C-alpha cells in the first residue's frame, strides 16, 4: 500500500509493509555535480506533484572494498548524480511525535551507503521510533582538501541532512526536538566532529558513537592524499583541476592510492580536517547525552581475512612498535597479559586500544569534569551523561571474533543481513538486548545501565548474558598515558 508524506520541497510517495512506512531516496540537497561539484551542499529544487520514494536513491561514487573485505562488507552501487538523499522508516499510525534516530554509515570516509540491507530501519520503526539513514559524499569528492573548495564537504552534507530532519521529520511522525545521531566507524568519527561543530548546534540532542573516536587532522596533512592523487593524474591539486578529470579515472586513481589502507595498519586516506568553520581548532566539550563504545577485537576484521594475524613475525612487531612509537613498557605489558598470543594478536590488541578503546575512554573521562546541563533536558535539569559499552560476542566466521562492524546487525535487530560477518546462527537474544538498549537511549537517554563515573562502568554485550564491568583492562589503558 502506498502512503503520502509532505516535505517542504514537495510530497513524497512511500510504501507500507506490515504497518511500517518506508520512504526511500528522498533528496535533501541538490546533486553535487556540475556547478555544485566540490561545493557546499545546495538546496533542493522543489517539485510539483508527488515524487516516488519507493526505491533507494543513487549512492556516492566509490569503488568497492578490495578482497577479501568485499565478501564480508558488500557495498551497494546505485548509479546516478542525486546521491545526497536519505531514507525514512516510521510506524504507519503515529499519535504523539516519536523519537528520531539518524544513522550515519561508516566506511573510512570512502565507502558505504545508506542503501546497505544491514541498515534497514524496520526494527526501530516497529519499536516506536523514526529511523533516518543518510548518504553523503565520500572520498575525494567529500573529503579531499583543496585550496579552492570548502573543506569537510561530506560533513557539510551530514549537517544539511540533519537540517532536513529538523525541518521535515514532523511530516513523517517524528519529533524534531528528540533527535539522536548514531554512527559506526567513520560515521562515529563524523558525529564526534558534529558534536563540537557550531554548524550542527541544536540539530540533535543525543549521540551514539560505535567504534569511532574523535579524530581530526590539519589541513596540510589532510591535503596529502589530494597531492598524491594530483601527481598520479598529472593535474593541479585543485578542485578545478580534479573537476576536469573523468569520474571513473578519478575513482581509479583514488582506489589505487587508498584502496589497500585500513584504520589499523594505516596508509593514505581521507580525514576530517580542522577548518575553524565547521570543525573548530579548540572545540567545546559536547553537552548532549552520549552512548559510546567499541568491539573487543576490532582489529580482527583487517588482520584475520588478510592473513596478517599469522604473517606478523616478532621482527615485524618490533618494526610496528617503532613506526607507531609505542613504548617498550607498553608492549611488555600486553605480552605479559597474553603469554601464548602470536605477535599478530599482540599488535592487533595494541592497535585496537591505541586507535579506539583508549581515545573513547579519554572522551568519556573528559566529560566527568563537565557539569553543563544536557541539551536534551528542558531547562537544563541535569548534567549530560555518558554510557560506555563493549561488544564481546565472537563470530565463528573465519575466526573473526568480536571484530569491527560485527555489532551493527545486533543494533539494527537485523541479523539476517549481517550473516556475512556473524554467520547464520548469531544469537537473537543478544540482538534483542542490544537493540532495546539503543531504543531506550534514543527514547529516554538511558540505555539501562550505570552512567560513566570514576568507577568507569562498562556494559559488556555477550551471549548468553550481558553484564556491567567496572574499569575493565585499566592497567593496559593507563599504559598509553
Secondary structure as GFF3:
##gff-version 3
##sequence-region A 1 481
A	DSSP	beta_strand	2	7	.	.	.	ID=ss1
A	DSSP	beta_strand	10	17	.	.	.	ID=ss2
A	DSSP	beta_strand	20	27	.	.	.	ID=ss3
A	DSSP	three_ten_helix	34	36	.	.	.	ID=ss4
A	DSSP	beta_strand	50	52	.	.	.	ID=ss5
A	DSSP	alpha_helix	69	72	.	.	.	ID=ss6
A	DSSP	beta_strand	85	91	.	.	.	ID=ss7
A	DSSP	beta_strand	98	104	.	.	.	ID=ss8
A	DSSP	three_ten_helix	117	119	.	.	.	ID=ss9
A	DSSP	alpha_helix	122	126	.	.	.	ID=ss10
A	DSSP	beta_strand	130	134	.	.	.	ID=ss11
A	DSSP	alpha_helix	139	143	.	.	.	ID=ss12
A	DSSP	alpha_helix	153	168	.	.	.	ID=ss13
A	DSSP	three_ten_helix	169	172	.	.	.	ID=ss14
A	DSSP	beta_strand	174	184	.	.	.	ID=ss15
A	DSSP	alpha_helix	186	194	.	.	.	ID=ss16
A	DSSP	three_ten_helix	198	200	.	.	.	ID=ss17
A	DSSP	beta_strand	206	210	.	.	.	ID=ss18
A	DSSP	alpha_helix	219	222	.	.	.	ID=ss19
A	DSSP	alpha_helix	224	233	.	.	.	ID=ss20
A	DSSP	alpha_helix	239	243	.	.	.	ID=ss21
A	DSSP	alpha_helix	247	258	.	.	.	ID=ss22
A	DSSP	beta_strand	289	295	.	.	.	ID=ss23
A	DSSP	alpha_helix	300	303	.	.	.	ID=ss24
A	DSSP	alpha_helix	308	311	.	.	.	ID=ss25
A	DSSP	alpha_helix	314	323	.	.	.	ID=ss26
A	DSSP	alpha_helix	328	337	.	.	.	ID=ss27
A	DSSP	alpha_helix	343	352	.	.	.	ID=ss28
A	DSSP	pi_helix	353	357	.	.	.	ID=ss29
A	DSSP	alpha_helix	358	366	.	.	.	ID=ss30
A	DSSP	three_ten_helix	367	369	.	.	.	ID=ss31
A	DSSP	beta_strand	386	391	.	.	.	ID=ss32
A	DSSP	three_ten_helix	397	399	.	.	.	ID=ss33
A	DSSP	alpha_helix	408	411	.	.	.	ID=ss34
A	DSSP	three_ten_helix	415	418	.	.	.	ID=ss35
A	DSSP	alpha_helix	419	422	.	.	.	ID=ss36
A	DSSP	alpha_helix	428	444	.	.	.	ID=ss37
A	DSSP	beta_strand	457	461	.	.	.	ID=ss38
A	DSSP	beta_strand	467	470	.	.	.	ID=ss39
A	DSSP	alpha_helix	474	478	.	.	.	ID=ss40
###
